[in-house]
Amino acid sequence: MSTINRAKPKITWLQVVTHILGWLPVAWILYDYFGGRLSVNPIQDIERRLGRLGIYFLIATLACTPLSTLFGWREFLKRRRALGLYTFMYISLHVMVFAGLDYGFNLSQVFTLITQKLYLVVGTIALLMLIPLAVTSFDYFIRRMGKNWKRLHWLIYPAAIISLLHYALAQKGDLFALRGNVLKPFLLGMLMIFLLVIRISSIRRGVSGIRRKLSVRSRYLPQAHKITPG
């Protein structure tokens, strides 16, 4: 009876780093919580940390394709799913702390609060857009949905913009006048715009072309220096 030797999937250093960074913030938050290093309002502190982490991982997810375009390393593309799921994990924990620890899962009170505050309306819209992306991120749905899977996952772009808007509106200050605690959301917004612009087909092809030319030139320059006149 013959056996088929199947090659084990290769574990890369970027894969290891991705998962370490994915879980390290949880350990850090627990360390600060049990060590009494949180603010005087620990629930709000944890809630805000989780929300920021969700934004950071969302931007990291968007960065995978541009990084692959800039450096020509397709390993970045293989990390999109994990980063996307970590994004959803932290945003879900953010919502759970808000609804559970802050308001004791009093859904009527939470719903009333959401309808009264713009940043919560915006955040809820972003969450509702991210849910189907997380649910359908697995191979089973990719195979079953075909081209519709790609169409659905275009939602990541408006979801990312809306998520960042929620974060900006939740800060103290005037977002539109750039006053108060809005510098970080503004800088993250500029980064997100860059990551979205570089995805435009013509720009992406141009960047890839420049990268290939530089790669070819870097290979031939050392050889050219070795050639000396006879």
C-alpha positions as CSV (number, residue, x, y, z in Angstrom):
1,M,0.0,0.0,0.0
2,S,1.7,3.2,-1.2
3,T,1.6,6.4,0.6
4,I,1.6,9.9,-1.0
5,N,4.2,12.2,0.4
6,R,2.8,15.6,0.8
7,A,5.1,18.5,1.4
8,K,4.4,20.3,4.6
9,P,3.6,23.9,4.2
10,K,6.7,26.0,4.8
11,I,6.5,28.3,7.8
12,T,8.2,31.7,7.0
13,W,9.6,34.2,9.4
14,L,7.0,36.8,8.3
15,Q,4.2,34.3,9.2
16,V,5.7,33.8,12.6
17,V,6.1,37.6,13.1
18,T,2.5,38.2,12.0
19,H,1.1,35.9,14.6
20,I,3.4,37.1,17.4
21,L,2.3,40.7,16.7
22,G,-1.3,39.5,16.4
23,W,-1.4,38.2,20.0
24,L,1.2,40.3,21.7
25,P,-1.1,43.3,22.3
26,V,-3.6,41.0,24.2
27,A,-0.8,39.8,26.5
28,W,0.3,43.5,26.9
29,I,-3.2,44.6,27.9
30,L,-3.6,41.7,30.4
31,Y,-0.1,42.5,31.8
32,D,-1.1,46.2,32.3
33,Y,-4.5,45.2,33.7
34,F,-3.2,42.8,36.4
35,G,-0.3,45.0,37.1
36,G,-2.5,48.0,37.8
37,R,-0.9,50.1,35.0
38,L,-4.1,51.1,33.3
39,S,-5.7,54.6,33.7
40,V,-8.3,55.5,36.4
41,N,-11.0,54.3,34.0
42,P,-9.6,50.9,33.0
43,I,-12.6,49.8,31.0
44,Q,-12.4,52.8,28.8
45,D,-8.6,52.5,28.5
46,I,-9.0,48.8,27.3
47,E,-11.8,49.8,24.9
48,R,-9.8,52.5,23.3
49,R,-6.7,50.4,23.1
50,L,-8.6,47.6,21.3
51,G,-10.1,50.1,18.9
52,R,-6.7,51.6,18.0
53,L,-5.3,48.1,17.5
54,G,-8.2,47.3,15.1
55,I,-7.3,50.4,13.1
56,Y,-3.6,49.5,13.1
57,F,-4.2,45.9,11.9
58,L,-6.7,47.2,9.3
59,I,-4.0,49.5,7.8
60,A,-1.5,46.6,8.0
61,T,-3.9,44.5,6.0
62,L,-4.3,47.2,3.4
63,A,-0.5,47.6,3.2
64,C,0.2,44.0,2.1
65,T,-0.5,44.6,-1.6
66,P,1.4,47.9,-1.8
67,L,4.4,46.3,0.0
68,S,4.3,43.5,-2.5
69,T,4.2,46.0,-5.4
70,L,7.0,48.1,-4.0
71,F,9.4,45.2,-3.0
72,G,8.2,42.4,-5.3
73,W,7.8,40.0,-2.4
74,R,4.6,38.0,-2.7
75,E,4.9,36.7,0.9
76,F,3.2,39.9,2.0
77,L,0.1,38.9,0.1
78,K,-0.1,35.6,2.0
79,R,-0.4,37.5,5.3
80,R,-3.5,39.5,4.3
81,R,-6.0,36.9,5.6
82,A,-4.3,36.6,9.0
83,L,-4.0,40.4,9.4
84,G,-7.6,40.8,8.3
85,L,-8.8,38.3,10.9
86,Y,-6.7,40.0,13.6
87,T,-8.4,43.3,12.6
88,F,-11.8,41.8,13.1
89,M,-10.8,40.2,16.4
90,Y,-9.6,43.5,17.9
91,I,-12.6,45.4,16.6
92,S,-14.9,42.7,17.9
93,L,-13.2,42.9,21.3
94,H,-13.5,46.6,21.2
95,V,-17.3,46.3,20.7
96,M,-17.6,43.6,23.3
97,V,-15.9,45.7,25.9
98,F,-18.0,48.7,25.0
99,A,-21.3,46.8,25.0
100,G,-20.5,44.3,27.7
101,L,-18.2,45.8,30.3
102,D,-19.3,49.4,29.9
103,Y,-23.0,48.8,29.5
104,G,-23.6,45.3,30.8
105,F,-25.0,44.1,27.5
106,N,-28.0,46.4,28.0
107,L,-28.8,46.3,24.3
108,S,-31.6,48.9,24.5
109,Q,-29.3,51.4,26.2
110,V,-26.5,50.6,23.7
111,F,-28.9,51.1,20.8
112,T,-30.2,54.4,22.2
113,L,-26.6,55.6,22.6
114,I,-25.7,54.6,19.1
115,T,-28.6,56.6,17.6
116,Q,-27.5,59.7,19.6
117,K,-23.8,59.9,18.7
118,L,-22.5,60.2,15.1
119,Y,-19.2,58.4,15.8
120,L,-21.1,55.3,17.1
121,V,-23.4,55.3,14.0
122,V,-20.3,55.4,11.8
123,G,-18.6,52.7,13.9
124,T,-21.6,50.4,13.7
125,I,-21.7,50.8,9.9
126,A,-18.0,49.9,9.7
127,L,-18.6,46.8,11.9
128,L,-21.5,45.6,9.8
129,M,-19.3,45.9,6.7
130,L,-16.5,43.9,8.2
131,I,-18.6,41.0,9.5
132,P,-19.2,39.4,6.1
133,L,-15.6,39.9,5.1
134,A,-14.4,38.0,8.2
135,V,-17.0,35.2,7.8
136,T,-16.1,34.6,4.1
137,S,-12.4,34.9,4.5
138,F,-11.8,31.1,4.5
139,D,-11.0,28.8,1.5
140,Y,-14.5,27.2,1.5
141,F,-16.2,30.5,0.7
142,I,-13.4,31.5,-1.8
143,R,-14.1,28.3,-3.8
144,R,-17.9,28.5,-3.5
145,M,-18.4,32.2,-4.2
146,G,-15.9,32.5,-7.1
147,K,-15.9,36.0,-8.6
148,N,-18.5,37.2,-6.1
149,W,-15.9,36.7,-3.4
150,K,-13.7,39.4,-4.8
151,R,-16.7,41.7,-5.4
152,L,-17.7,41.2,-1.7
153,H,-14.2,41.9,-0.4
154,W,-14.1,45.2,-2.1
155,L,-16.0,46.3,1.0
156,I,-12.7,46.4,2.8
157,Y,-11.9,49.8,1.2
158,P,-15.0,51.7,2.3
159,A,-15.0,49.8,5.6
160,A,-11.4,51.0,6.2
161,I,-12.3,54.6,5.5
162,I,-15.4,54.5,7.7
163,S,-13.5,52.8,10.5
164,L,-10.9,55.6,10.5
165,L,-13.6,58.2,10.4
166,H,-15.2,56.6,13.5
167,Y,-11.8,56.7,15.2
168,A,-11.3,60.4,14.3
169,L,-14.8,61.4,15.3
170,A,-14.4,59.7,18.7
171,Q,-11.4,61.9,19.5
172,K,-11.7,65.1,21.5
173,G,-11.3,68.1,19.1
174,D,-12.5,69.3,15.8
175,L,-11.7,66.9,13.0
176,F,-12.5,69.3,10.2
177,A,-10.6,72.2,11.7
178,L,-7.7,69.9,12.7
179,R,-7.9,71.1,16.3
180,G,-7.5,68.9,19.4
181,N,-6.5,65.3,19.6
182,V,-6.9,64.6,15.8
183,L,-3.3,64.5,14.7
184,K,-2.9,60.7,14.9
185,P,-6.2,60.0,12.9
186,F,-5.1,62.6,10.4
187,L,-1.7,61.0,9.8
188,L,-3.3,57.5,9.7
189,G,-5.7,58.9,7.1
190,M,-2.8,60.2,4.9
191,L,-1.2,56.7,5.2
192,M,-4.4,55.0,4.2
193,I,-4.9,57.3,1.2
194,F,-1.4,56.4,0.1
195,L,-2.1,52.7,0.4
196,L,-5.3,53.1,-1.6
197,V,-3.8,55.3,-4.3
198,I,-0.9,52.9,-4.9
199,R,-3.5,50.2,-5.6
200,I,-4.8,52.1,-8.7
201,S,-4.0,49.8,-11.7
202,S,-2.0,52.4,-13.7
203,I,0.0,53.5,-10.7
204,R,0.6,49.9,-9.5
205,R,1.9,49.0,-13.0
206,G,4.2,52.0,-13.1
207,V,5.6,51.2,-9.6
208,S,6.2,47.6,-10.6
209,G,7.9,48.7,-13.8
210,I,10.3,51.0,-11.9
211,R,11.0,48.3,-9.4
212,R,11.9,45.8,-12.2
213,K,14.2,48.3,-13.9
214,L,16.0,49.1,-10.6
215,S,16.3,45.4,-9.9
216,V,17.9,44.7,-13.4
217,R,20.2,47.7,-13.0
218,S,21.3,46.6,-9.5
219,R,22.2,43.2,-11.0
220,Y,24.3,44.5,-13.9
221,L,26.1,47.4,-12.1
222,P,28.5,45.1,-10.1
223,Q,29.3,43.2,-13.3
224,A,30.0,46.5,-15.1
225,H,32.4,47.7,-12.4
226,K,34.4,44.4,-12.8
227,I,35.0,45.1,-16.5
228,T,38.3,47.0,-16.8
229,P,39.8,48.3,-20.0
230,G,42.3,46.0,-21.6
